[in-house]
């Protein structure tokens, strides 16, 4: 399964770009997915004393936004296909109630169900999106940067300039968060690092959902952002795609 998935990924990177109409149609579906998830994310605080859903590493006995799934490229790992064990236990599920909203149609990877009505079948993996590492309970670079744990913080910072969900490529996605390393921002771009890698399905871009409910495709400019095979947590000096993510991920702590 892992080998097949890698071959599929390489094929996607090398194939000609879809025709405009097909590409736009697929991106439109992905945009709807992201907006539905953001809608659930926005509704959650009203029922939880303004707290935001966990992006990952929820406390013992609780689940994060996607049910604490930890995905990989193996064939039958339940994390990859079992919505009942993960998606439907997640904090967003009561507000979304549709498993298809968690996956991008252009995500090429599949998992093989080992129980339930799809036993023995290859099915889409349960999730194509990850949450901003600075929004919802787990950060990366420490106290110099704001970790948003409630909606009031996001509102004060400007929800139109903070992204919440992003498409993550299948050989990078694992837990429910997408790490943006703030090292080097804003004055030392030679120190930039790419920890997790975004998806590339939409004309070499990924769908990004913002806290104000907006969704847009971000087309990646640097070839290092869309490598044939990513090396997680790798130095990428002067990568303007990293800068774009940093500018929209968090703010300096007060």
C-alpha positions, 0 to 999 in steps of 0.5 A: 500500500505504501509503495503504491501510494508513493507511486500515485503521488509521483504520478500526480506530480508529473501528470499535466494539470487538469483542464480548467473546468475539471480542476475548478470543479474539484476545487469547488468541492474541496472549498465546500468541505473546508467551509463546512468544517470551518462552520463546525469549528466556529460553532463549537465555542458557543457550546464550550465556554468559548474554547476552540477544538483541540488541534491535536494531543487532546487530554486523556479521555478526550478527542481532538477535532478529528477524533485523534486519528494518526494517519500513515500510508499502511494498508489497514491501519484503522486510523486511515479508514475507520470513521466510527473510531475517529471522525465520529468521535471528533469534536467537530462531528456533531456540527458537520455530520458528514464524513465526506467533508473531511476528505478532498476528492483529489487525495489519491491515497486509499486504505483497506477496510478490515471491518464493517460494510466496506470490509476488504474494499479500498476506500478513501482515507478518512481525512485530507485536512489538518489544523493550524498548529497555533490554533487549538491547543498545541504550538511549536516554537514556544511562548514568543508566539500566540497559541489561540485557545479561545474564539475571543483571541482569534476575533481580536487578532483578525479572523480574516488573516488567520488560517484554521485548516489546510489540505496536507499531502498524504505522505506528510499528514499524520496527526490532526495539526499542521505545524508552521515553524515560526523560526526566522520570522520576520527578519531571518528568512535563511532560518526557515524550516518546512515541518509539515508539507501542504497538499498540491492537488489544485493546480499545485496548490492547497485549499486553505480555510480561514477563521472568517469562514473563507476558503481559497486555493494557495498556489505554491511558488517554491518547488521545495514546497511540492517535492516528489517526496518530502523530508519532514522538518527540513531547512528551506531558507528563503522559501516564500511559501513558508513566509506566507504561512507564517504571516497567517498562522499566529502573532507575537505574544504580548 
